[in-house]
């Protein structure tokens, strides 16, 4: 049987995004680009809108707009090192808009391919 590499977030002493003994590559933050690796939406790209006790709130600006984010388990997403910094900075002053989310995903994916 093939062994799967799964991180047990429930065993972590501190919540996600906080300083812990986990490597920084496993930390999640709002505005980060992630890819779904499980479920019907496998392969879809999302931005993390928020992190709460139930999991991640993900948006793509189309099927999952800012007004109705998708809730997903952190184990079911592939992290990237891409973060939409402009959305995070402007998000403190005003809520995100779907057009901005779509533009940020396109911008981050074109950077990722280079």
C-alpha positions in Angstrom: 0.0 0.0 0.0 1.3 3.4 -0.9 2.0 5.6 2.1 0.3 9.0 1.9 2.1 12.1 3.3 -0.6 13.7 5.5 0.0 16.3 8.2 -2.1 16.0 11.3 -3.3 19.5 12.0 -5.3 18.4 15.0 -2.1 17.3 16.7 -0.5 20.7 16.4 -0.4 22.5 19.6 -1.1 25.9 18.1 -3.7 27.0 15.5 -2.7 27.3 11.8 -0.8 30.4 10.8 0.8 30.8 14.3 4.4 30.1 15.1 4.8 26.4 15.7 7.2 23.6 15.1 5.8 23.1 11.6 7.8 24.3 8.7 6.8 27.7 7.2 5.9 25.9 4.0 2.9 24.4 5.8 1.5 27.6 7.2 -1.5 29.1 5.5 -2.5 32.8 5.3 -5.3 34.9 3.9 -4.7 35.8 0.3 -2.6 32.7 -0.4 -3.2 30.8 -3.7 -4.2 27.1 -3.2 -5.2 24.2 -5.5 -7.9 21.8 -4.5 -6.6 18.2 -4.4 -9.8 16.4 -3.2 -13.5 16.6 -3.9 -15.5 17.5 -7.0 -13.5 20.7 -7.4 -10.2 18.8 -7.7 -7.7 21.0 -9.6 -9.5 24.3 -9.0 -7.6 27.3 -7.9 -8.7 29.4 -4.9 -7.6 32.3 -2.7 -7.8 31.8 1.0 -10.2 34.4 2.3 -10.1 33.4 6.0 -9.0 30.6 8.3 -11.3 29.5 11.1 -11.9 26.5 13.4 -14.0 24.7 10.8 -11.3 25.0 8.1 -10.4 27.3 5.2 -12.8 29.7 3.5 -11.9 29.8 -0.2 -13.0 32.1 -3.0 -12.5 32.1 -6.7 -14.7 35.1 -7.7 -17.0 32.9 -9.9 -18.5 29.7 -8.6 -17.5 30.7 -5.0 -17.9 34.4 -4.7 -16.8 36.5 -1.8 -20.4 36.5 -0.4 -20.5 32.7 -0.4 -17.0 31.2 0.2 -16.3 27.5 0.0 -15.3 25.8 3.2 -12.6 23.2 2.8 -10.4 21.1 5.1 -6.7 22.3 5.0 -5.6 18.8 4.2 -7.5 18.9 0.9 -5.6 21.8 -0.6 -2.1 22.1 -2.1 -0.3 25.2 -0.9 1.6 27.5 -3.2 4.1 30.2 -2.2 2.0 32.8 -4.1 0.1 35.4 -2.1 -2.1 38.2 -3.4 -0.5 40.9 -1.3 -2.5 43.7 -2.8 -5.8 42.1 -1.8 -4.5 41.5 1.7 -3.4 45.1 2.1 -6.6 46.6 0.6 -8.8 44.0 2.4 -8.1 45.7 5.8 -9.7 48.9 4.5 -12.6 47.4 2.5 -14.0 44.0 1.6 -12.7 42.0 -1.3 -14.6 42.1 -4.7 -15.0 39.2 -7.0 -13.3 41.0 -9.9 -10.2 41.6 -7.7 -10.1 37.9 -6.7 -10.4 36.8 -10.3 -7.7 39.2 -11.4 -5.4 38.1 -8.5 -5.7 34.4 -9.4 -4.9 35.1 -13.0 -2.0 37.3 -12.1 -0.6 34.7 -9.6 -1.0 31.8 -12.0 0.9 33.6 -14.8 3.7 34.3 -12.3 3.7 30.7 -11.2 4.3 29.4 -14.7 7.3 31.6 -15.3 
